[in-house]
Amino acid sequence: MKRITILIGALAFAITSNAQNFYSFSQSTSTYADLDQPINMNFSENWSTGYYGSEPISFDFPVFDQEMTHFYFDGGVFYLTDETSLPIVEFGLFETSIRDRNFDDSDDASFSPVSYQVVGTAGNRILKFEVKNAGLSSEQPSGTSTHFLNYQIWLYESDNAIEYHYGSHNITSLTTLNTEGVFHPYLSMLAFTDGIIYNRGAISGTLASPVYTEFEDDDEDLISMNGIATPNTVYRFEVITLSNHDKEKVNFAMYPNPTSDVLNLTFSENLDKNYSVYDLLGREVLNGKFENTSEAQISVENLQIGTYILRIGGTNKKFIKK
């Protein structure tokens, strides 16, 4: 997804900078090109749910401040890992399950190469992942693969940025992707042992003006984008290096949700920290401070009906004002 970086304007920048996300987000266009002589990961074998890897990243690469060292491909998705049990970074580009377009299980030949390539010199290397001519798992019962997609993921050594590059595809309907008919690409850090999602960033809104939001859990309730990213679209996630970022995680419970007037909060220990409430456009609508307390309330009765994000320290949680 790169190097023509055209910010989509104040809307996207506002939600990333005001809400103190880990990443800023921008959308651009760049002519998509297949990788030149990449390293094949699936050994030209027919894959559907196959696991391929793990391979070293070759340079230091943190995601959400967690150092990742290796990558692998599993069930149609690229992942990063630090070679321990946790955490795992997942890249989500299409909100759908993909597979090799060779639906003949008796034929080992792959129609959909999975590969990677490292380009550039030390300090300025880019690790590029690629999936070519992949099909949709939902079509497997029919035995005929009519839909296809192509994509790449680029990881930048110089600034730890991440880019999603969308290649050619013939998916025109959101319901072709999934039964819910939704499309919001995401970037997430997962902990599968207890089901916790440590960090998650997702894109929603319109194709013309996408909005990026980060959460601390998997309860997204995002507005689906109004279409599917077109070929040559680049989504870029760039690390925010603001010195005033408060990234300390805060453990708290929040209820009731939805609420019409008051949010009740309980903390695992006495808390002395500022808080902010943002709407989904990244605008701060409330703020205040908790002073050495284990319980607190925030009045939201004057907020308009809608979805909001409460940020305390480095933790975001979403609530609904009804």
N, C-alpha and C positions, 0 to 999 in steps of 0.2 A: 503494500500500500504506500507508495512513496514517490518520490522526492519532489513532486509538485505539491506543496503544502498550501492549500487555500483554506484558511479558517472559514467556517461557515457563519462567522459573524458573532455578534455579542451574545446571542442566545446560548450557543454552546459554550462559549468561554465563560459566561456568567455562572452557569451551573457548575462548572468544574472549579473555578477559582473561588467563588463565594462560599461554596459548600465545603471547601478544603478537601477535595478528593485527592487520591494519590495520583490520578492521571488527569491531564487535560485531553480534550477530544477535538479532532478536526476531521473534516471530510474534504476530499479532493478527487480529481480524476487523473489517471495516468494510463497510457496504453499498456494493456496486459500482454505479456509475452511469456511463453513457456521457458522454463529454466534450461540453460545451455549445458548439456552433459552432466546432469545431476546424478547423485548416487541413489540407485533404486533400493527401496526398503523392503518391498514385498517380494523380491526375488522373482518377479514376473509371474507370481502365483496368484490364482484366483482367490480373492479375499472377500469376506463379508463381515465376520466378527473377529478376524485374526489379529493377533498381537505381534508387532514388529518393533524391535529395539531391545534394550535401551542403548542409546548412543550419547557420547559426551557432547555438550554444547560447544566446547573449545574455547570459551571465554566466560568471564564472570557475568552472570545475568540474573539480577534480582527482579522479582515480581511482587508487588505489594510489600516491598522491603524484605522479602524472603529470598535468599540465594538459591537459585536453581542450577543444577549441574548436568542433568541429562534430559533427553527427550525420547518419546516413543509414540507409536501409532497403534491405537486399539479400538476396534469396532467403528472405524470411520472417523475417529477424532484424534487430533494431536494433543499430547500432554507433555508438561514439564514436571520434573521431580528432582529432589535433592538426594535421591538414592536411599532414602529412609522410608518408613511407612507413611509419613505425613510431612508436609502437606503436598498436594498435587495441584498444578495449574491446568485448567481446561480451557481450550479455545472453542468458542461456539460461533459459527458463521451463518448457519442456515436454519437452526431450530428444526432439524429433521434428521432422520437416520439414513445414512448413505451406505452403499456397498459397491462391490465390483459389478460392472455391467454385464459380465458373463454370468448369466443366471443358471448355466448348466453345471450342476455340482459334480458331474462326472468328468468335466473338462477342467484341467488345472491351469489353463492359460488365462492370464489376466488381460482384461480389456481396459483396466483403469490403474495406471501406474501410480504408486506412492513413492515420493522421493524427497531428497533434500540436497542442499548445496551451500557451501560457505564461500563467500566472495569477499575481496578486499584484503587489506594488510592489517597487521596487528594494531589494535587500537581503533580501527575503523572497519571491522569485519561485520558482515551481515549474514546471519543464518536464515536460509529460506526453505520453507517447507512447501510441498506442492502435492495436490491431488488432481489428477487429470481424468476427465471423462467418467466421473463417478455416477452411479445410478442411485435410485431411491429404493430403500428396503421395502417400502409399502407396495411396490410393484411386483415383488417376488412371487406372490401367489398366482399372478397372471402368467408368469414365465416369460414376459416380454418387457424389455427395458426401453421405454419410450422417452423418458426424461434423462437429462444429463446436466452435470455442473462441473465447473473447474474453479479452483481457488488456490491461493498461496498465503502463507503467513511469514512475515519478515521480522526478525529480531535484530536490533541494532546494538552493537557493542559500545559505540561512542556515547550514547545517551540513554540506553536501555529502553528505547521506544519500541512499540509493537505496532505492526500494521497488518490489516486484513486487506488482501487484494482479491477482488472479484473478477473472475474470468467469464468466458461465455457460458451461458446456460439457457435452457428453454422452459424454465419454470415461470409461468405467468400468473398463476393463482396462488394465493396464500394457503388455500385449503389443500393444494397439492403438497405443500410442505408438511402439514400436520392437521389433525382433525379439528384443532382449535382455531385454525386459520390465523395464526399469529407469527410475526417475524420481529424479534428483537435480538440482534447479535449480542454476545456477551463475552466477558473475560472474567474468570473466577478462580479463586483459591479454595480448594475443597479439603475437608477432612472426612473421609468416608467411614472411619471407625465409629463415629458418633453422630454422623449426619449433619454436622455443623458446617456451614459455609463461612469461612473466616472473612473473606472479602468477595464482593461481586460487583462488577460494573456492567451495566446493560444499556443498550441504545434503544430508544423508542421515539415516538412522534411521527413526523412525515419524512419522506425521502428527501424533500427539498430542505427541511430544517430539522434534522435529527437532534435529539437531546440525550446526553449521557448522564447517568446517575449511578452512584455507588451505594451499596447496602451492606449490612453486616449479616444478613440472613437470606433465605431463599424465598421469602414471602414477597414476591415482586409486585404482582398486581399492576403491571405496567400497561400502558396503552400501546397496542400493537402498531407497528409502522404501517403505513397505508400501501405498501408494496414491497417488492423484493429488490435489494440492491442490484443495480444494473451493471452489466459488464463494464470494466474499466473504473469502477468505483473503488476508492481507497479510504478506509477508516483507520485513523492513526490515534494511538494512545501514547501520550508523551508524559513522562514523569514530571510532576510539579516539584520544584526544589525550593519552595518557600521556607525560610528559616523559622517562621512562626507556626508551622504546622504542629498541632497537638495530635500525635499519633498514639497516645496511650489508650489502650482499650479499657472501656468502662463496662462492668457487668451490672446490668440493671433490668428490672421487670417493669412493664408498662401496661396499664389497664385503666378503664375498659377500652377496647379497640374493635369496632368504631366507637367514637364518643361524640357527644353533642356539646359538652361544656367543659369538663375537666379531665386531664390526664393525670392519673396517679402513678407515681414512680417509687420503686424501692431499690436500694442499692446494697450490694454485698458488704460494703463497709462505708463508714462515714465519708462523704464526698465534699470536696471543696473545689468546684470547677464551674466554668462558664458553660452555657448551653445556647443553641440556636435552633430555630425552626425555619425550614425552607419549603417553598412550594416547588412543584416539579419543573418550574422554569429557572430554579436556582436562586430565587429572590428570598432574602431573609425577611420573614414576616413577624418573628418574635425572637427575643433573646433575654437572657437573664443570668443569674448565678446561683448555684447551690452552695450554701455555706455550712460546712461541717455537719452534714445531716445524712441520715440513712433512709429518710422518706421525704417525698416532696410532691407538690401538685403544680401543674401548669394549667392556667385558664386558657381555653381555646374557643370560648363561646363567641368571640368576635371574629373568628376566622370564617371565611366562606366555605361552603360545603366542598369537599374535595380530598385529595391525598396529599400528605405532607411528610417531611423527613425531619426527625428530631436528631440532632447531632450533639453528643456529649463526648468531649475529648476526641479520640479516634474512632468512636463507635457511632454508626448511623442506624436508626430504626424508623420504620415507616408506620404512620397511623392514618386513619381516615376520620375526617370531621363530617359528621352526618347532620 
